[in-house]
Amino acid sequence: MSLSPKTGPRLGGRPLLVAGFGSLLLLMLLAGGYALRTLEQVRTSDLEERNHHLRRDRALDRVRTGIFQSAIIMRDYLLALDEKTAAAQIERFAETRGQTDRALAECAALIDPTESAALHELQSELQLYWKLLEFISQIPAENRQVRGSEYLSKQVRQHRAELIQMADQVDAISARQMAASDARLKETFGRLRGRLTLIVALALGVGLLLAGFTIWRTLRLERELEQRYREGLDAQQELKELSARLVSAQEEERRSISRELHDEVGQSLSALLMEAGNAAAHVPPDATHVRQHVDSIKKLAEASVNIIRNMTLLLRPSMLDDFGLVPALEWQAREVSKRTGIRVQVTAADSAGELPDALRTCIYRVVQEALHNCARHAQARSVRVVVHQEDSKIVLSVEDDGRGFDARRVRGLGLVGMEERVRHLGGAFHVRSTPGAGTKVDVELPLAS
């Protein structure tokens, strides 16, 4: 039996797989972390820019509102009928002026320093506008309405239009800043898309390399496993053939030993027994002491002949070769009954005696081992042996009424030997047993074997 040398498991690919999958997971984590961080930054920046834009728009709206309201307040001041109403309008003008200045200062804080020139011009013109309105409050009461209305319609309105135009320019600056912010946001998204594309490409490349290496490694392991499986099948087949050859050699050796014992030792003992009988016939009647020795030798020779005969029959009964299977089974049943007291019944078809030698030997040995187990372990009172032919197979069953056992857990060498004999001839071997309910051995052997 030739077995290929056993090779240990190759672990060279495991570190590569671990490193590859670790790198792939790391790339995925980096990509996810970078994307989340960048998106959070973009979201925060976008919210800040939009908040600044809304605050600039609201501040400019308050500046425009303050410019218009201040002119309206001064008109109401000119139309006031008494000094108390006029003083109240002056207070409203001061409050509106303060609110407008604060709104313009807030707008200046939200404008990009590079765009602050237009805002400074607007601040200067607004201060001039306040001075123009303050001049109206300094006109004497007797000619306030005439001169103030003329001054308001010519000077203030013209300057107010210029202020509104400057405010629109500042609003345009705010719109440009919002557009620049959108452009920066778009550029950030572009960088994010480029870097994510690079990381995804790297991850995809690593994944493809890992997939290729894994497929190659899997196919290689599959080939190795298939080779090991074939080697195992070959070794199993060789072991079966070796077991069959051992069984055959054992049977041949038993046949040879049985023949030697019968032909050589048996005949010598038979001759010794005959000579002892002849010697006993020539012993004088008065030689009692000699006659006792001769009788003792004769009894020992008879016992030895019986022992040799029993050993010969146990090794390989001559009747199995001379008379066939059925007489050998019946002789074995009688011997077991005589030796153990178990009632053994043999039922065999006439065609069982015409079986090939391999089948006859197998059936005989299975019955021999089964009866041995019944006598030694089962504590049975009766055993029934049945041999019959069905179609193209010979069927054997040995059933006892002993104490039984758990056939799923107990598997002795005797059962294993019987099963190996049957399996080698292509047959089926089954043992059915339940504790306390006896045991039944079923064997099916194909006649073609």
matplotlib code that plots the C-alpha trace (Angstrom):
import matplotlib.pyplot as plt

x = [0.0, 1.5, 0.5, 1.7, 3.6, 1.4, 2.0, 1.2, -1.2, 0.2, -0.4, 1.4, -1.7, -3.3, -1.2, -1.7, -5.5, -5.5, -3.4, -5.4, -8.8, -7.4, -6.2, -9.5, -11.4, -9.0, -9.5, -13.3, -13.1, -10.8, -13.1, -16.2, -14.5, -13.1, -16.5, -18.4, -15.8, -15.8, -19.6, -19.9, -17.4, -19.3, -22.6, -21.2, -19.6, -22.8, -24.9, -22.5, -22.4, -26.2, -26.6, -24.1, -26.0, -29.3, -27.9, -26.4, -29.7, -31.6, -29.1, -29.3, -33.0, -33.0, -30.6, -33.0, -35.9, -34.1, -33.3, -36.9, -38.3, -36.0, -37.2, -40.8, -40.2, -38.6, -41.7, -43.9, -41.7, -42.2, -46.0, -46.2, -48.7, -47.1, -43.6, -44.5, -45.3, -42.2, -40.0, -41.5, -40.6, -37.0, -36.8, -38.1, -35.5, -32.7, -33.9, -34.2, -30.8, -29.3, -30.9, -29.8, -26.2, -26.2, -27.6, -24.9, -22.2, -23.5, -23.4, -19.9, -18.8, -20.3, -18.8, -15.5, -12.7, -11.7, -15.2, -15.3, -14.7, -18.3, -19.5, -17.2, -18.5, -22.1, -21.2, -19.8, -22.8, -25.1, -23.4, -23.8, -27.5, -28.0, -26.4, -28.8, -31.7, -30.3, -30.2, -34.0, -34.4, -32.3, -34.6, -36.6, -40.2, -41.7, -40.3, -39.7, -42.5, -41.7, -37.9, -37.9, -40.3, -38.3, -35.0, -36.5, -37.8, -34.6, -31.6, -32.7, -34.6, -31.8, -29.3, -31.6, -31.8, -28.0, -27.9, -30.4, -28.3, -25.2, -27.1, -28.0, -24.3, -23.6, -26.3, -24.7, -21.4, -23.3, -24.7, -21.2, -19.9, -22.8, -21.9, -18.2, -19.3, -21.3, -18.2, -16.0, -18.7, -18.7, -14.9, -15.0, -17.5, -15.3, -12.3, -14.3, -15.6, -12.1, -10.6, -13.5, -13.2, -9.5, -10.2, -13.0, -10.8, -8.0, -10.6, -11.9, -8.5, -7.6, -10.9, -10.3, -6.8, -8.2, -11.0, -8.6, -6.2, -9.1, -10.5, -7.0, -6.4, -9.8, -9.3, -5.9, -7.3, -10.1, -7.6, -5.6, -8.7, -9.8, -6.3, -6.4, -9.9, -8.7, -5.7, -8.0, -10.3, -7.3, -5.9, -9.4, -9.6, -6.1, -7.0, -10.1, -8.1, -5.5, -8.2, -9.6, -6.2, -5.7, -9.0, -8.3, -4.8, -6.3, -8.8, -6.1, -3.9, -6.7, -7.4, -3.7, -3.4, -6.6, -5.3, -2.0, -3.6, -6.0, -3.5, -0.4, -1.2, -4.6, -3.2, -0.3, -2.6, -4.9, -1.9, -0.8, -4.3, -4.2, -0.8, -2.1, -5.0, -2.6, -0.4, -3.3, -4.3, -0.8, -0.6, -0.7, -3.8, -1.8, 0.1, -2.5, -0.1, 1.0, -2.5, -3.5, -0.6, -1.6, -5.3, -4.2, -2.1, -5.1, -7.4, -5.0, -4.7, -8.5, -8.8, -6.0, -7.7, -11.0, -9.2, -7.4, -10.7, -12.5, -9.6, -9.7, -13.4, -13.2, -10.3, -11.9, -14.5, -13.8, -17.5, -17.7, -15.5, -16.7, -20.5, -21.3, -22.7, -25.8, -24.2, -21.5, -24.0, -26.0, -22.9, -21.9, -25.4, -25.2, -21.7, -22.9, -26.0, -23.9, -21.3, -23.6, -27.1, -28.5, -31.1, -30.0, -32.3, -30.9, -33.3, -31.5, -32.7, -31.3, -29.7, -27.5, -25.2, -24.4, -22.9, -19.3, -16.6, -16.2, -20.0, -20.0, -17.0, -18.4, -21.8, -20.2, -17.9, -20.7, -22.8, -19.8, -19.1, -22.8, -23.2, -20.1, -21.4, -24.8, -23.0, -20.6, -22.6, -26.3, -27.4, -29.9, -32.0, -32.5, -31.1, -32.6, -30.4, -32.1, -30.4, -32.5, -32.1, -34.0, -33.7, -29.9, -28.9, -28.5, -30.0, -28.8, -30.4, -29.3, -31.8, -31.6, -33.8, -31.0, -30.6, -29.7, -27.6, -27.5, -26.4, -25.7, -23.0, -21.6, -19.5, -17.1, -14.3, -16.5, -19.2, -16.6, -15.0, -18.3, -19.1, -15.7, -16.2, -19.7, -18.7, -15.7, -18.1, -20.4, -23.0, -25.1, -24.7, -27.2, -27.5, -30.8, -30.8, -32.7, -31.7, -33.9, -35.4, -32.7, -30.5, -30.9, -28.1, -29.1, -26.7, -27.4, -24.8, -25.1, -24.7, -22.8, -19.8]
y = [0.0, 3.3, 6.5, 9.9, 12.0, 14.1, 17.8, 20.4, 23.2, 26.2, 29.4, 31.7, 33.3, 34.1, 37.2, 38.5, 38.1, 39.7, 42.6, 43.1, 43.0, 45.3, 47.8, 47.7, 48.3, 51.1, 52.8, 52.5, 54.0, 56.8, 57.6, 57.6, 59.7, 62.2, 62.5, 63.0, 65.6, 67.5, 67.4, 68.7, 71.5, 72.4, 72.4, 74.6, 77.0, 77.2, 77.9, 80.6, 82.2, 82.2, 83.5, 86.4, 87.1, 87.2, 89.5, 91.8, 92.0, 92.7, 95.4, 97.1, 96.9, 98.7, 101.3, 101.9, 102.0, 104.5, 106.8, 106.8, 107.1, 110.0, 112.0, 111.3, 112.3, 115.6, 116.2, 115.6, 118.0, 120.7, 120.1, 120.1, 122.8, 123.2, 122.9, 119.9, 117.8, 119.2, 118.2, 114.7, 114.4, 115.5, 112.7, 110.2, 111.4, 110.9, 107.4, 106.5, 107.9, 105.8, 102.6, 103.3, 104.0, 100.7, 98.8, 100.2, 99.3, 95.8, 95.6, 96.9, 94.1, 91.5, 92.9, 91.5, 94.0, 94.0, 95.3, 98.0, 101.0, 101.3, 100.9, 103.7, 105.9, 105.0, 105.8, 109.2, 110.1, 109.0, 111.3, 114.2, 113.2, 113.5, 116.9, 117.9, 116.8, 118.4, 121.7, 121.6, 121.4, 124.6, 126.7, 129.4, 128.5, 131.5, 130.4, 126.7, 125.3, 127.3, 127.0, 123.5, 122.1, 123.7, 122.4, 119.0, 118.6, 119.8, 118.9, 116.0, 114.0, 114.2, 113.1, 110.4, 108.9, 108.8, 107.0, 104.4, 103.8, 103.4, 100.9, 99.0, 98.9, 97.5, 95.0, 94.0, 93.5, 91.2, 89.3, 88.9, 87.6, 85.1, 84.0, 83.7, 81.6, 79.3, 79.0, 78.1, 75.5, 74.1, 73.9, 72.1, 69.6, 69.1, 68.4, 66.0, 64.2, 63.9, 62.6, 60.2, 59.0, 58.3, 56.5, 54.4, 53.6, 52.4, 50.4, 48.9, 48.0, 46.4, 44.6, 43.2, 42.1, 40.5, 38.8, 37.5, 36.2, 34.7, 32.9, 31.6, 30.5, 28.9, 27.0, 25.9, 24.7, 22.9, 21.1, 20.1, 18.9, 17.0, 15.4, 14.5, 13.1, 10.9, 9.8, 9.0, 7.0, 5.2, 4.5, 3.3, 1.0, -0.3, -0.9, -2.8, -4.9, -5.5, -6.5, -8.9, -10.4, -10.8, -12.5, -14.8, -15.5, -16.2, -18.7, -20.3, -20.6, -22.0, -24.6, -25.5, -25.8, -27.8, -30.1, -30.5, -31.2, -33.7, -35.5, -35.4, -34.9, -36.6, -39.7, -39.9, -39.8, -42.4, -44.7, -44.1, -45.0, -48.2, -49.2, -48.5, -50.9, -53.5, -53.1, -53.5, -56.8, -58.3, -57.2, -60.3, -60.5, -60.4, -57.2, -54.8, -51.9, -52.1, -52.4, -49.2, -47.3, -48.6, -47.6, -44.2, -43.7, -44.9, -42.4, -39.5, -40.5, -40.5, -37.1, -35.7, -37.1, -35.4, -32.1, -32.2, -33.0, -30.1, -27.7, -28.9, -28.3, -24.9, -23.8, -25.0, -27.7, -30.3, -30.7, -27.1, -28.1, -31.7, -31.5, -27.8, -24.9, -26.4, -29.4, -27.2, -24.8, -27.6, -29.1, -25.7, -25.4, -28.7, -27.9, -24.6, -26.2, -29.0, -26.6, -23.7, -25.2, -22.6, -24.0, -23.2, -23.7, -23.6, -23.1, -23.2, -23.6, -26.4, -23.9, -22.6, -25.6, -24.7, -21.2, -20.2, -20.8, -17.1, -16.8, -20.1, -19.0, -15.6, -16.9, -19.6, -17.1, -14.6, -17.3, -18.5, -15.0, -14.3, -17.6, -16.8, -13.4, -14.9, -17.5, -14.9, -11.7, -12.1, -14.6, -15.9, -19.1, -19.7, -18.5, -18.8, -18.9, -18.5, -18.7, -18.3, -17.0, -14.0, -13.2, -12.6, -12.4, -14.7, -13.5, -14.5, -13.6, -14.6, -13.6, -14.3, -13.6, -12.3, -9.0, -7.0, -3.7, -0.2, -0.9, 2.9, 3.0, -0.5, -1.7, -4.5, -6.0, -9.0, -6.9, -4.9, -8.1, -9.5, -6.2, -6.1, -9.6, -8.7, -5.3, -6.9, -9.2, -6.2, -7.1, -5.2, -5.7, -4.5, -5.0, -4.3, -4.5, -3.0, -3.4, -6.2, -7.2, -9.3, -8.8, -9.5, -9.6, -9.3, -10.0, -9.7, -11.0, -10.6, -13.9, -12.2, -11.8]
z = [0.0, -1.1, 0.5, -0.6, 2.0, 4.1, 3.7, 6.3, 5.7, 3.7, 5.6, 3.1, 1.8, 5.1, 6.0, 2.5, 2.8, 6.3, 5.1, 1.9, 3.6, 6.4, 3.8, 2.0, 5.3, 6.2, 2.8, 3.2, 6.7, 5.5, 2.6, 4.8, 7.5, 5.0, 3.2, 6.5, 7.7, 4.4, 4.2, 7.7, 6.9, 3.7, 5.6, 8.3, 5.8, 3.7, 6.8, 7.9, 4.5, 4.1, 7.6, 6.8, 3.6, 5.3, 8.0, 5.4, 3.5, 6.7, 7.7, 4.2, 4.3, 7.7, 6.2, 3.3, 5.6, 7.9, 4.9, 3.8, 7.3, 8.2, 5.2, 6.1, 9.7, 8.6, 6.4, 9.4, 11.4, 8.8, 8.9, 12.7, 14.1, 17.5, 19.0, 21.1, 18.0, 16.2, 19.2, 19.1, 15.4, 16.2, 18.8, 16.2, 13.8, 16.3, 17.1, 13.4, 12.7, 15.5, 14.3, 10.7, 11.8, 13.8, 10.8, 8.6, 11.1, 11.3, 7.5, 7.5, 9.9, 7.5, 4.2, 2.9, 3.7, 0.0, -0.9, 1.9, -0.3, -1.5, 2.1, 3.3, 0.6, 1.6, 5.3, 4.3, 2.1, 4.9, 7.4, 4.8, 4.5, 8.3, 8.2, 5.5, 7.6, 10.7, 8.8, 8.4, 12.2, 12.5, 10.2, 12.2, 13.0, 11.1, 7.7, 8.5, 6.4, 3.2, 3.2, 4.7, 2.1, -0.7, 0.8, 1.4, -2.2, -3.8, -1.7, 0.5, -2.1, -4.6, -2.0, -0.8, -4.3, -4.4, -1.0, -2.2, -5.3, -3.1, -0.9, -4.0, -4.9, -1.4, -2.0, -5.3, -3.3, -1.0, -3.9, -5.4, -2.0, -2.0, -5.5, -4.5, -1.5, -3.9, -6.1, -3.2, -2.1, -5.6, -5.7, -2.3, -3.6, -6.7, -4.5, -2.4, -5.5, -6.9, -3.7, -3.1, -6.7, -6.1, -2.8, -4.4, -7.3, -4.9, -2.9, -6.1, -7.3, -3.9, -3.9, -7.4, -6.4, -3.3, -5.2, -7.8, -5.1, -3.1, -6.2, -7.1, -3.5, -3.3, -6.5, -5.4, -2.0, -3.9, -6.1, -3.0, -1.2, -4.2, -4.4, -0.7, -1.2, -4.0, -2.0, 0.9, -1.4, -2.8, 0.6, 1.8, -1.2, -0.6, 3.0, 2.0, -0.5, 2.2, 4.7, 2.1, 1.4, 5.1, 5.5, 2.6, 3.9, 7.3, 5.8, 3.8, 6.9, 8.9, 6.1, 6.0, 9.8, 10.0, 7.3, 9.0, 12.4, 10.8, 8.5, 10.6, 14.3, 14.1, 12.4, 14.7, 17.7, 16.1, 15.6, 19.2, 20.3, 18.2, 19.6, 23.1, 22.4, 21.0, 24.1, 26.4, 24.7, 25.3, 29.0, 31.3, 33.5, 36.6, 35.5, 37.0, 37.4, 33.8, 32.6, 34.5, 32.8, 29.4, 30.0, 31.1, 27.9, 25.9, 27.6, 27.0, 23.4, 23.0, 24.7, 22.4, 19.3, 20.4, 21.1, 17.7, 16.0, 17.7, 16.9, 13.3, 13.0, 14.7, 12.4, 9.2, 9.3, 6.6, 6.0, 4.8, 1.9, 1.6, 2.2, 1.9, 4.0, 5.4, 7.1, 8.5, 9.9, 11.5, 13.0, 14.4, 15.9, 17.6, 19.0, 20.4, 21.9, 23.4, 24.9, 26.1, 26.4, 24.0, 21.6, 18.1, 15.1, 11.6, 8.6, 5.2, 1.7, -0.4, -2.9, -0.1, -0.4, -4.0, -3.2, -4.2, -1.7, -0.8, 0.1, 2.0, 4.0, 4.7, 5.9, 8.0, 9.7, 10.3, 11.9, 14.0, 15.3, 16.0, 17.9, 19.8, 20.8, 21.8, 24.1, 25.6, 25.9, 25.1, 27.7, 25.2, 25.5, 21.8, 18.5, 15.1, 11.9, 8.6, 5.1, 2.0, -1.6, -3.0, -6.7, -7.2, -3.6, -0.6, 2.7, 6.2, 9.5, 13.0, 15.7, 19.5, 22.5, 24.7, 26.6, 23.6, 23.5, 22.1, 18.5, 17.9, 20.6, 21.1, 18.2, 19.1, 17.0, 16.3, 14.6, 12.7, 11.4, 10.3, 8.5, 6.8, 5.4, 4.1, 2.7, 0.8, -1.1, -2.0, 0.6, 3.2, 6.9, 9.5, 13.2, 15.0, 18.7, 21.7, 25.3, 26.7, 23.4, 21.7, 18.7, 15.0, 12.4, 8.8, 5.9, 2.2, -0.3, -4.1, -5.9, -8.7, -6.3]

ax = plt.figure().add_subplot(projection="3d")
ax.plot(x, y, z, "-o")
ax.set_aspect("equal")
plt.show()
